[in-house]
Amino acid sequence: MSRLNIQESVNKVETDFKKKNLLTIRIGDSLKIGVKIVEGNKERVQFYEGTVIAKKNSSINSTITVRKVLQGVGVERIFLIHSPKVESLEILRSSKVRRAKLYFLRELKGKASRLKQRFQ
């Protein structure tokens, strides 16, 4: 089997698992992500709200890093966008940013960490 045929078959399998109706997520967006959680034999959806500080695009392995501050402690979580565990994505607000990665928000606290809102 040639390398080209292998790549075609991998792409075909990946398209089956990709989510079709995804929103365009940008850096600086505030998101509400519904994540499936298994507790015992029950499954429920837990929501995670935060700001997108990083994004990595590589087809099915696309990830976003979402940061939120809980009781004065910064919490970051990386989500695979096309994962079956991610049930819903909702954009709460968009922000105007000039960087591809917002890692500088890690050092900022309180009002200093606010981003300017973008209106469409």
C-alpha positions in Angstrom: 0.0 0.0 0.0 1.4 3.3 -0.9 1.7 6.3 1.4 -0.9 8.2 -0.6 -3.5 5.4 -0.2 -2.9 5.2 3.5 -3.4 9.0 3.9 -6.7 8.8 1.9 -8.1 6.1 4.1 -7.1 8.0 7.3 -8.9 11.1 5.9 -12.0 9.1 5.1 -12.1 7.7 8.7 -11.5 11.1 10.2 -14.4 12.7 8.3 -16.8 10.2 9.8 -15.9 11.3 13.3 -15.7 15.1 12.7 -18.6 17.2 13.9 -20.4 18.9 11.1 -22.2 21.8 12.7 -19.4 23.5 14.7 -19.2 27.2 15.5 -16.2 29.2 14.4 -14.3 29.6 17.7 -11.8 32.4 17.9 -9.2 33.2 20.5 -10.6 35.5 23.2 -14.2 34.1 22.9 -16.0 33.3 26.2 -17.5 29.8 25.8 -19.9 27.6 27.6 -19.0 24.0 27.0 -21.2 21.1 27.9 -19.1 18.1 28.8 -20.4 14.6 29.4 -19.5 13.3 32.9 -20.0 9.7 34.0 -20.9 9.2 37.7 -21.4 5.6 38.6 -23.8 4.3 36.1 -25.4 7.7 35.3 -24.3 10.2 32.7 -24.9 13.9 32.9 -23.7 17.1 31.3 -21.5 19.5 33.2 -20.9 23.0 31.9 -17.5 24.7 31.8 -17.4 28.4 31.2 -14.2 30.3 30.4 -12.1 32.2 27.9 -10.3 30.6 24.9 -6.6 31.4 25.3 -5.2 28.9 22.8 -6.3 27.0 19.8 -4.6 24.2 17.8 -6.0 23.1 14.5 -5.1 19.7 13.1 -8.3 18.3 11.6 -9.8 15.7 14.0 -7.2 16.5 16.7 -8.2 20.2 17.0 -8.1 21.5 20.6 -8.9 24.6 22.5 -7.5 25.7 25.8 -10.1 27.3 28.0 -9.3 29.3 31.2 -11.5 30.4 34.0 -10.8 31.8 37.5 -12.5 29.9 40.4 -12.2 31.5 43.9 -9.0 33.4 42.9 -7.3 30.3 41.3 -6.9 30.1 37.6 -8.0 26.8 36.0 -7.2 25.8 32.5 -8.6 22.8 30.6 -7.9 21.5 27.1 -10.8 20.2 25.1 -10.8 18.1 21.9 -13.4 19.8 19.8 -14.5 16.7 17.9 -14.6 14.5 21.0 -17.9 12.7 21.7 -17.5 13.9 25.4 -18.0 17.5 24.2 -21.8 17.7 23.8 -22.4 21.4 23.2 -20.5 24.6 22.5 -22.0 28.1 23.0 -20.3 31.4 22.4 -21.3 33.8 25.2 -19.2 36.8 24.0 -16.4 37.6 21.6 -13.3 39.7 22.4 -11.0 41.8 20.4 -7.5 40.4 20.7 -4.2 40.9 18.8 -2.5 37.7 19.8 -2.7 34.1 18.7 -2.2 32.8 22.2 -3.4 34.7 25.3 -0.9 33.2 27.8 -0.3 36.7 29.3 -3.7 36.4 31.0 -2.1 33.9 33.4 -0.2 36.7 35.2 -3.1 39.2 35.3 -5.6 39.4 38.1 -9.0 41.0 38.6 -10.1 43.8 36.3 -6.7 43.8 34.5 -7.6 40.4 32.9 -10.6 41.8 31.1 -10.7 41.7 27.3 -12.3 44.3 25.1 -15.6 43.0 23.6 -16.0 42.6 19.9 -19.4 43.4 18.4 -20.5 41.9 15.1 
